C-alpha cells in the first residue's frame, strides 16, 4: 500500500519498549506541525518534559492508555487517552499524526476508534485540549462534532504557556 493512502489501520497498545519510537515520532511531528505556532525553545522544552521516558511510561499505567497506529508496518500516529471515573469522561491527552498522513482521513478513523472505546466503557463525554492556532486540528475536531467549551492558558514552566481550547464531544 502506498504511503498516505487510506486503508485498514492497526491499533496496538504501546509498551515500555516503544518509548524511543514514541519520542522519535513526537520530535518529527512537533517540528513538522508546531514551528509556526510556538517557538523552537518551547517545542524543545515540551519534548523534554512531556516525552521523557518517565512521562511516556506514566501514560501507560492505571487508567491511561497509549496506542500506536499503523498502516501495514508503518507507524503513522499515536494517541494517549485517560478514562476518568466517576465523571464518565474519556480525556484525549495526545493525538498526533505524522505529516505525510495528515489530511487523508486517518484522523477521523482514529477518532472513530476512540469514540468506540468510549462507548465500550459506557462513558458520556470525550474531552481534549487543542492549541488555539492549530486550525487544521480545530477543523477536524469541529467536523467530528467537538465543541469549544473554554479557552485555557496553562503555564507549563520556564515562562512557557499552552494556549488551548478545551473541546468536548458528548456521546
N, C-alpha and C positions, 0 to 999 in steps of 0.2 A: 504494500500500500504506500502511496506517495505521501511525503510529509505534508501535513496540514489538511489533507482531505478527510472529511467527516467519515467516521466508521465506528465500529464497536470499540468502546473504551473498556479497559480493565482497571478495576479499582482494587488496590491492595493496601491493607493496613500497614503503615510504616512500622519498622522495628528499629531497635537501637543501632544495628549495623547500617541503617540508612542515613545516619546523621550526616556523613560527609556529602552524600548525594543531595540531601535537602539544603545543606549550606551552599553547595555549588549552584543549585537551581535558584536559590534565593538571590545570590550575588548576581547571577545572569539576569534574572527577571527584574530585580530592583534597578540595576543600571540601565536596562533597556526601557523601563517603564516610568521611573520616577525622577530622572535627572531634570526634567522641566518643571517638576512640582516642588521638589525640595533640594537643598544643597547637597553636594557630594559629601561634605563633612557630616551632614545629618544622616545620609544613607549609610556611611561607614559606621557611625555611632549605632544606628539601629540594627545593622547587620551584626555588629559585635555583641550587642546586648540581647536582641531578640533571637539570634541564630547561633548563640553559643551552644556547645554540646549540652550543657545543663538545661538551657531553655528549651531546646528541641525535645529532650527526654521528658521534661515536665509535661509537654503536650502529648505524651503517650501513656499517661498513667491516670488512674481513677476514672473520673467522668470525662476525660479528654480523649479524643481520637484523631490521629493524623493519618491521612491517606495519600498515597502516591497514585497518580492516574497515568495509565499507559495506553498507547495505541500500538499494538503489536509489542515490540520490545523497547519502544522509545518512551521515556518519561516525558510527559507534556505538561503536567500540572501537579499541584499538591494542595491539600487543604487540611485545616485543623478545626475541629468542632468540639463543643462542650455541651453536655447535657446538664441543664440546671434545673434541679428539682428543689422544692415543690413548685417552682414558678411555671413548670411545664413549658420550658423555653429551651430552644437549641440556639447556641451562640456560635457564629462562624468567626473564629479568630483569624484565620488566614485562608485565602483562596487566591492562588496565583497561577497564571497560565503563561508558559513560555511564549515570547513574542511571535514566533512563526506560526503558532497555533491560535492566536487571537483572531477574533472576527470571523470565525469559521463554524460557530455553533457549539463549540466544546463547552463554553461557559454555561450555556443553557442545559446541556446534558449533565454537567456536574451539579448544577443547582437542582435538577430533577432528581438526581441520586440523593442529594441532601434532603430534599423535600420528602422523598420516600422513607429515608431513615427517621425523619421527624414523625411521620405518620406511624411507622412501625413502633416507635417509642411512645406513641399517643401524646405527643407534645402539641401545644396550641399555637406557638409563636416561634418564628426564626428571626434573629437579630444579627446585625453586623455593623461595623464601622467602616466607612469608606472616605478616603481623602476627598475633601471638597473640590479639589481641582482635577480629580480623576474622572473626566467627562465620559470616557469610554466605559468605565465600570458603572458609573451612575446610570448611564443609559441602559446598560444590560440589566441592572437590578430593577430599575423602574419598569422596563418592558416585562420582566418576570412577575411583577406585582408588588415589589417592595415599595414602601413609602418612607419619605424622610420624616423622622419623628423629632429630632433635636440636632442642634449644631453644637459641636464639642470642640474645645481647645484644651488638650491634655498635655501638661508638662511631662516630659519624659527624661529630663536630666540634661546637664550641660547647656542650659538655656534653649533647648530644642522643644518644639511643640508639635503634636499631631493635631492638625486642623481637619476635623472629620465631620461627617454627618452620621448620626445613628439612624439606621434604616431598619424597618420592621416589615415582616411578611406574616400575616395572620392566616392560620390554617382553618 
